[in-house]
């Protein structure tokens, strides 16, 4: 992992994750997590999972579950059907951990499991 582009997020899964099989045969797991932000309330962050070893974890995750994700922040851009340029940021997961303790306690204690 590039040491200049690391992110660690913790939050709750905002919808049941999905796993897609691409034409190439690779699997892509997609999920969103809701993270508390002091200034902005709640941020919803997309997470892409490409690692085969993490796909099994994604299969176990459910909406509302608490997780911690470590990965690389990337941006995606595209053009809408009306010609407008769009962009969003996603985290490409390198580690996923289901939380066993309360998220707020981890935030308050500045504890990161990675």
KOLTI-958953 format. One record per residue: chain; residue number from 1; x, y, z of N, C-alpha, C, O in turn; residue in three letters. Coordinates in Angstrom, 2 decimals, decimal comma, always signed. Example, Ala and Ser with C-alpha at 12.3 -4.5 7.8 and 13.67 -1.06 7.14 Angstrom:
<nodes>
NODE  unit  pos     n_c1     n_c2     n_c3    ca_c1    ca_c2    ca_c3     c_c1     c_c2     c_c3     o_c1     o_c2     o_c3  code
NODE     A    1   +13,19    -5,69    +7,80   +12,30    -4,50    +7,80   +13,20    -3,30    +7,80   +14,24    -3,32    +8,46   ALA
NODE     A    2   +12,85    -2,25    +7,08   +13,67    -1,06    +7,14   +12,90    +0,03    +7,87   +13,41    +1,14    +8,04   SER
</nodes>
This chain:
<nodes>
NODE  unit  pos     n_c1     n_c2     n_c3    ca_c1    ca_c2    ca_c3     c_c1     c_c2     c_c3     o_c1     o_c2     o_c3  code
NODE     A    1    +0,84    -1,17    +0,00    +0,00    +0,00    +0,00    +0,88    +1,24    +0,00    +1,91    +1,28    +0,68   UNK
NODE     A    2    +0,49    +2,22    -0,74    +1,19    +3,50    -0,82    +1,03    +4,22    +0,52    -0,09    +4,53    +0,92   UNK
NODE     A    3    +2,14    +4,50    +1,19    +2,06    +5,08    +2,53    +1,53    +6,51    +2,54    +1,25    +7,04    +3,61   UNK
NODE     A    4    +1,40    +7,15    +1,39    +0,88    +8,52    +1,34    -0,61    +8,56    +1,08    -1,20    +9,64    +1,09   UNK
NODE     A    5    -1,22    +7,43    +0,86    -2,64    +7,41    +0,54    -3,33    +6,30    +1,33    -3,97    +5,43    +0,75   UNK
NODE     A    6    -3,21    +6,33    +2,64    -3,85    +5,36    +3,51    -5,03    +5,99    +4,20    -4,96    +7,13    +4,65   UNK
NODE     A    7    -6,12    +5,25    +4,29    -7,24    +5,70    +5,08    -7,71    +4,55    +5,96    -7,65    +3,39    +5,57   UNK
NODE     A    8    -8,16    +4,89    +7,14    -8,79    +3,93    +8,04   -10,12    +4,54    +8,43   -10,19    +5,64    +8,97   UNK
NODE     A    9   -11,19    +3,81    +8,14   -12,54    +4,28    +8,43   -13,24    +3,27    +9,31   -13,00    +2,06    +9,22   UNK
NODE     A   10   -14,10    +3,76   +10,15   -14,97    +2,87   +10,91   -16,37    +3,44   +10,87   -16,57    +4,65   +10,95   UNK
NODE     A   11   -17,32    +2,55   +10,75   -18,70    +2,99   +10,68   -19,64    +1,81   +10,53   -19,25    +0,65   +10,69   UNK
NODE     A   12   -20,87    +2,13   +10,21   -21,90    +1,10   +10,02   -22,20    +0,95    +8,54   -22,19    +1,92    +7,78   UNK
NODE     A   13   -22,46    -0,28    +8,15   -22,78    -0,58    +6,75   -24,17    -0,03    +6,46   -25,13    -0,32    +7,18   UNK
NODE     A   14   -24,29    +0,78    +5,40   -25,55    +1,46    +5,12   -26,49    +0,68    +4,21   -27,66    +1,06    +4,09   UNK
NODE     A   15   -26,04    -0,39    +3,56   -26,93    -1,30    +2,83   -26,22    -2,64    +2,71   -25,00    -2,71    +2,81   UNK
NODE     A   16   -26,99    -3,70    +2,49   -26,37    -5,01    +2,35   -25,37    -4,99    +1,21   -25,70    -4,56    +0,10   UNK
NODE     A   17   -24,15    -5,44    +1,46   -23,12    -5,45    +0,41   -23,53    -6,34    -0,77   -24,32    -7,28    -0,62   UNK
NODE     A   18   -22,98    -6,03    -1,92   -23,22    -6,86    -3,09   -21,90    -7,31    -3,68   -20,89    -6,61    -3,59   UNK
NODE     A   19   -21,92    -8,49    -4,27   -20,74    -9,03    -4,93   -21,12    -9,29    -6,38   -22,08   -10,00    -6,67   UNK
NODE     A   20   -20,34    -8,71    -7,28   -20,60    -8,86    -8,70   -19,47    -9,67    -9,32   -18,31    -9,51    -8,96   UNK
NODE     A   21   -19,82   -10,54   -10,24   -18,79   -11,24   -10,99   -18,67   -10,55   -12,34   -19,65   -10,43   -13,08   UNK
NODE     A   22   -17,47   -10,10   -12,65   -17,23    -9,36   -13,88   -16,97   -10,32   -15,03   -16,73   -11,51   -14,82   UNK
NODE     A   23   -17,03    -9,80   -16,25   -16,80   -10,63   -17,44   -15,43   -11,30   -17,41   -15,25   -12,39   -17,97   UNK
NODE     A   24   -14,48   -10,66   -16,75   -13,12   -11,21   -16,66   -13,05   -12,40   -15,70   -12,04   -13,10   -15,66   UNK
NODE     A   25   -14,11   -12,61   -14,92   -14,11   -13,68   -13,93   -13,76   -13,20   -12,53   -13,97   -13,92   -11,56   UNK
NODE     A   26   -13,23   -11,98   -12,43   -12,91   -11,42   -11,11   -14,19   -11,03   -10,39   -15,21   -10,73   -11,02   UNK
NODE     A   27   -14,13   -11,04    -9,08   -15,26   -10,63    -8,27   -15,00    -9,25    -7,68   -13,87    -8,91    -7,33   UNK
NODE     A   28   -16,06    -8,46    -7,58   -15,99    -7,12    -7,01   -17,06    -7,01    -5,93   -18,25    -7,17    -6,21   UNK
NODE     A   29   -16,63    -6,75    -4,70   -17,55    -6,49    -3,61   -17,75    -4,99    -3,46   -16,78    -4,23    -3,52   UNK
NODE     A   30   -18,99    -4,57    -3,26   -19,29    -3,15    -3,11   -20,15    -2,96    -1,87   -21,12    -3,68    -1,65   UNK
NODE     A   31   -19,76    -1,98    -1,06   -20,55    -1,63    +0,10   -20,35    -0,16    +0,41   -19,42    +0,47    -0,09   UNK
NODE     A   32   -21,21    +0,37    +1,24   -21,11    +1,75    +1,72   -21,08    +1,71    +3,23   -21,77    +0,91    +3,86   UNK
NODE     A   33   -20,27    +2,60    +3,82   -20,31    +2,72    +5,26   -20,62    +4,15    +5,64   -20,19    +5,10    +4,97   UNK
NODE     A   34   -21,38    +4,29    +6,71   -21,74    +5,60    +7,25   -20,77    +5,90    +8,38   -20,71    +5,16    +9,37   UNK
NODE     A   35   -20,02    +6,98    +8,24   -19,02    +7,38    +9,24   -19,43    +8,70    +9,85   -19,84    +9,62    +9,14   UNK
NODE     A   36   -19,32    +8,80   +11,17   -19,64   +10,06   +11,83   -18,55   +11,07   +11,55   -17,36   +10,75   +11,57   UNK
NODE     A   37   -18,97   +12,31   +11,29   -18,04   +13,40   +11,05   -18,48   +14,58   +11,90   -19,64   +14,98   +11,86   UNK
NODE     A   38   -17,55   +15,12   +12,66   -17,88   +16,23   +13,56   -18,52   +17,41   +12,87   -19,47   +17,98   +13,40   UNK
NODE     A   39   -18,02   +17,79   +11,72   -18,53   +18,98   +11,04   -19,68   +18,69   +10,10   -20,60   +19,50    +9,97   UNK
NODE     A   40   -19,65   +17,55    +9,45   -20,63   +17,26    +8,41   -21,70   +16,28    +8,82   -22,48   +15,85    +7,97   UNK
NODE     A   41   -21,78   +15,91   +10,08   -22,78   +14,93   +10,50   -22,32   +13,53   +10,15   -21,45   +12,98   +10,82   UNK
NODE     A   42   -22,89   +12,95    +9,12   -22,54   +11,59    +8,69   -22,07   +11,62    +7,24   -22,69   +12,25    +6,38   UNK
NODE     A   43   -20,98   +10,95    +6,99   -20,47   +10,79    +5,63   -20,73    +9,36    +5,17   -20,54    +8,42    +5,94   UNK
NODE     A   44   -21,17    +9,20    +3,94   -21,38    +7,88    +3,36   -20,25    +7,63    +2,36   -20,12    +8,35    +1,37   UNK
NODE     A   45   -19,45    +6,62    +2,64   -18,26    +6,35    +1,85   -18,40    +4,99    +1,16   -18,71    +3,99    +1,80   UNK
NODE     A   46   -18,18    +4,97    -0,15   -18,19    +3,72    -0,91   -16,90    +2,95    -0,69   -15,83    +3,54    -0,58   UNK
NODE     A   47   -17,02    +1,63    -0,62   -15,87    +0,75    -0,44   -15,93    -0,32    -1,52   -16,93    -1,01    -1,67   UNK
NODE     A   48   -14,84    -0,45    -2,28   -14,70    -1,51    -3,28   -13,76    -2,56    -2,74   -12,72    -2,24    -2,16   UNK
NODE     A   49   -14,11    -3,82    -2,93   -13,30    -4,93    -2,44   -12,95    -5,81    -3,64   -13,83    -6,41    -4,26   UNK
NODE     A   50   -11,66    -5,89    -3,95   -11,17    -6,68    -5,07   -10,43    -7,94    -4,61   -10,40    -8,94    -5,33   UNK
NODE     A   51    -9,85    -7,90    -3,43    -9,05    -9,02    -2,94    -9,94   -10,24    -2,70   -10,92   -10,16    -1,97   UNK
NODE     A   52    -9,58   -11,35    -3,31   -10,36   -12,58    -3,16   -10,46   -12,99    -1,69   -11,49   -13,51    -1,26   UNK
NODE     A   53    -9,41   -12,75    -0,93    -9,43   -13,13    +0,48   -10,43   -12,30    +1,29   -10,89   -12,74    +2,35   UNK
NODE     A   54   -10,78   -11,11    +0,81   -11,74   -10,26    +1,51   -13,18   -10,48    +1,05   -14,12   -10,11    +1,76   UNK
NODE     A   55   -13,37   -11,09    -0,11   -14,72   -11,32    -0,64   -15,52   -12,18    +0,34   -16,71   -11,94    +0,53   UNK
NODE     A   56   -14,87   -13,18    +0,95   -15,56   -14,03    +1,93   -16,07   -13,24    +3,11   -17,15   -13,52    +3,63   UNK
NODE     A   57   -15,30   -12,24    +3,55   -15,73   -11,39    +4,65   -16,94   -10,57    +4,22   -17,89   -10,41    +4,98   UNK
NODE     A   58   -16,91   -10,04    +3,00   -18,01    -9,22    +2,49   -19,31   -10,03    +2,47   -20,38    -9,49    +2,75   UNK
NODE     A   59   -19,22   -11,32    +2,15   -20,41   -12,17    +2,13   -21,08   -12,25    +3,50   -22,29   -12,45    +3,58   UNK
NODE     A   60   -20,32   -12,09    +4,56   -20,85   -12,20    +5,92   -21,44   -10,88    +6,43   -22,17   -10,89    +7,42   UNK
NODE     A   61   -21,15    -9,77    +5,78   -21,56    -8,46    +6,27   -23,03    -8,19    +5,96   -23,55    -8,63    +4,93   UNK
NODE     A   62   -23,68    -7,46    +6,86   -25,08    -7,09    +6,69   -25,26    -5,62    +7,00   -24,46    -5,02    +7,72   UNK
NODE     A   63   -26,32    -5,04    +6,45   -26,67    -3,65    +6,73   -26,74    -3,43    +8,24   -27,32    -4,23    +8,97   UNK
NODE     A   64   -26,14    -2,33    +8,70   -26,15    -1,99   +10,12   -24,96    -2,51   +10,90   -24,71    -2,06   +12,02   UNK
NODE     A   65   -24,22    -3,47   +10,33   -23,06    -4,01   +11,02   -21,94    -2,99   +11,13   -21,79    -2,12   +10,27   UNK
NODE     A   66   -21,17    -3,09   +12,19   -20,04    -2,17   +12,40   -18,78    -2,79   +11,81   -18,49    -3,96   +12,05   UNK
NODE     A   67   -18,03    -2,00   +11,04   -16,77    -2,48   +10,48   -15,70    -1,40   +10,52   -15,98    -0,22   +10,71   UNK
NODE     A   68   -14,49    -1,86   +10,35   -13,33    -0,98   +10,18   -12,67    -1,38    +8,88   -12,47    -2,57    +8,61   UNK
NODE     A   69   -12,34    -0,39    +8,08   -11,77    -0,63    +6,76   -10,46    +0,15    +6,64   -10,39    +1,32    +6,99   UNK
NODE     A   70    -9,44    -0,52    +6,14    -8,17    +0,13    +5,83    -7,95    -0,04    +4,34    -8,14    -1,13    +3,80   UNK
NODE     A   71    -7,55    +1,04    +3,66    -7,35    +0,93    +2,23    -6,81    +2,20    +1,62    -6,28    +3,08    +2,30   UNK
NODE     A   72    -6,96    +2,26    +0,32    -6,46    +3,38    -0,47    -7,62    +4,19    -1,01    -8,58    +3,62    -1,54   UNK
NODE     A   73    -7,54    +5,50    -0,87    -8,58    +6,39    -1,38    -8,36    +6,64    -2,87    -7,25    +6,97    -3,29   UNK
NODE     A   74    -9,42    +6,46    -3,65    -9,33    +6,69    -5,09   -10,53    +7,52    -5,53   -11,56    +7,55    -4,86   UNK
NODE     A   75   -10,38    +8,18    -6,65   -11,50    +8,93    -7,20   -11,95    +8,29    -8,50   -11,15    +7,75    -9,26   UNK
NODE     A   76   -13,24    +8,35    -8,74   -13,84    +7,84    -9,97   -14,56    +9,01   -10,63   -15,23    +9,79    -9,96   UNK
NODE     A   77   -14,42    +9,11   -11,93   -15,14   +10,17   -12,64   -15,84    +9,58   -13,85   -15,39    +8,59   -14,43   UNK
NODE     A   78   -16,94   +10,19   -14,22   -17,73    +9,75   -15,36   -18,58   +10,91   -15,84   -18,63   +11,96   -15,21   UNK
NODE     A   79   -19,24   +10,69   -16,95   -20,13   +11,70   -17,50   -21,56   +11,18   -17,41   -21,83   +10,04   -17,79   UNK
NODE     A   80   -22,45   +12,00   -16,91   -23,85   +11,60   -16,75   -24,51   +11,53   -18,13   -23,97   +12,05   -19,11   UNK
NODE     A   81   -25,68   +10,90   -18,20   -26,40   +10,84   -19,49   -26,71   +12,22   -20,06   -26,90   +12,35   -21,27   UNK
NODE     A   82   -26,77   +13,25   -19,21   -27,05   +14,61   -19,69   -25,77   +15,38   -20,00   -25,82   +16,56   -20,33   UNK
NODE     A   83   -24,61   +14,71   -19,90   -23,35   +15,35   -20,25   -22,62   +16,03   -19,12   -21,57   +16,64   -19,34   UNK
NODE     A   84   -23,14   +15,95   -17,90   -22,49   +16,57   -16,76   -21,35   +15,68   -16,25   -21,47   +14,46   -16,20   UNK
NODE     A   85   -20,25   +16,33   -15,86   -19,14   +15,58   -15,29   -19,43   +15,28   -13,83   -19,86   +16,16   -13,08   UNK
NODE     A   86   -19,19   +14,03   -13,44   -19,43   +13,59   -12,06   -18,16   +12,97   -11,50   -17,31   +12,46   -12,24   UNK
NODE     A   87   -18,03   +13,03   -10,17   -16,88   +12,43    -9,51   -17,27   +11,98    -8,11   -18,09   +12,63    -7,46   UNK
NODE     A   88   -16,69   +10,88    -7,66   -16,88   +10,44    -6,29   -15,59    +9,78    -5,81   -14,75    +9,38    -6,61   UNK
NODE     A   89   -15,47    +9,68    -4,50   -14,32    +9,03    -3,90   -14,75    +7,70    -3,30   -15,82    +7,60    -2,70   UNK
NODE     A   90   -13,91    +6,69    -3,48   -14,16    +5,38    -2,89   -12,87    +4,89    -2,23   -11,78    +5,33    -2,58   UNK
NODE     A   91   -13,02    +3,98    -1,30   -11,88    +3,34    -0,66   -11,76    +1,94    -1,26   -12,73    +1,18    -1,28   UNK
NODE     A   92   -10,57    +1,61    -1,74   -10,29    +0,26    -2,20    -9,72    -0,48    -0,99    -8,60    -0,20    -0,55   UNK
NODE     A   93   -10,50    -1,41    -0,47   -10,17    -2,07    +0,79    -8,96    -2,99    +0,67    -8,82    -3,75    -0,29   UNK
NODE     A   94    -8,10    -2,91    +1,67    -6,99    -3,84    +1,80    -7,13    -4,69    +3,06    -6,57    -5,78    +3,16   UNK
NODE     A   95    -7,90    -4,18    +4,03    -8,21    -4,91    +5,25    -9,62    -4,55    +5,68   -10,03    -3,39    +5,59   UNK
NODE     A   96   -10,37    -5,55    +6,14   -11,71    -5,32    +6,67   -11,80    -6,09    +7,97   -11,39    -7,25    +8,07   UNK
NODE     A   97   -12,35    -5,42    +8,98   -12,54    -6,06   +10,27   -13,94    -5,77   +10,78   -14,36    -4,61   +10,81   UNK
NODE     A   98   -14,65    -6,81   +11,18   -15,93    -6,58   +11,83   -15,64    -6,10   +13,24   -14,80    -6,67   +13,93   UNK
NODE     A   99   -16,34    -5,08   +13,66   -16,09    -4,49   +14,96   -16,69    -5,36   +16,06   -17,81    -5,84   +15,94   UNK
NODE     A  100   -15,91    -5,56   +17,11   -16,40    -6,33   +18,25   -16,68    -5,42   +19,43   -17,29    -5,85   +20,42   UNK
NODE     A  101   -16,26    -4,17   +19,33   -16,51    -3,20   +20,40   -17,30    -2,05   +19,80   -17,43    -1,95   +18,58   UNK
NODE     A  102   -17,82    -1,20   +20,65   -18,58    -0,05   +20,18   -17,70    +0,92   +19,42   -16,57    +1,19   +19,84   UNK
NODE     A  103   -18,19    +1,44   +18,33   -17,43    +2,38   +17,51   -17,09    +3,64   +18,29   -15,96    +4,11   +18,22   UNK
NODE     A  104   -18,05    +4,19   +19,03   -17,79    +5,44   +19,72   -16,67    +5,28   +20,74   -15,87    +6,20   +20,92   UNK
NODE     A  105   -16,59    +4,14   +21,42   -15,51    +3,91   +22,39   -14,16    +3,94   +21,67   -13,21    +4,54   +22,18   UNK
NODE     A  106   -14,06    +3,30   +20,49   -12,81    +3,32   +19,74   -12,43    +4,74   +19,36   -11,26    +5,11   +19,45   UNK
NODE     A  107   -13,40    +5,53   +18,93   -13,11    +6,90   +18,54   -12,64    +7,69   +19,76   -11,64    +8,42   +19,70   UNK
NODE     A  108   -13,36    +7,54   +20,87   -13,00    +8,28   +22,08   -11,62    +7,90   +22,59   -10,89    +8,76   +23,08   UNK
NODE     A  109   -11,27    +6,64   +22,49    -9,98    +6,17   +23,00    -8,86    +6,28   +21,97    -7,71    +5,93   +22,26   UNK
NODE     A  110    -9,18    +6,78   +20,77    -8,20    +6,85   +19,68    -7,55    +5,50   +19,41    -6,35    +5,43   +19,15   UNK
NODE     A  111    -8,34    +4,44   +19,46    -7,83    +3,08   +19,25    -8,07    +2,71   +17,80    -9,20    +2,81   +17,31   UNK
NODE     A  112    -7,05    +2,29   +17,12    -7,17    +1,79   +15,76    -6,57    +0,38   +15,74    -5,46    +0,18   +16,23   UNK
NODE     A  113    -7,28    -0,58   +15,20    -6,82    -1,97   +15,28    -5,74    -2,32   +14,27    -5,18    -3,41   +14,34   UNK
NODE     A  114    -5,44    -1,45   +13,36    -4,52    -1,80   +12,29    -3,11    -1,37   +12,62    -2,19    -1,59   +11,83   UNK
</nodes>
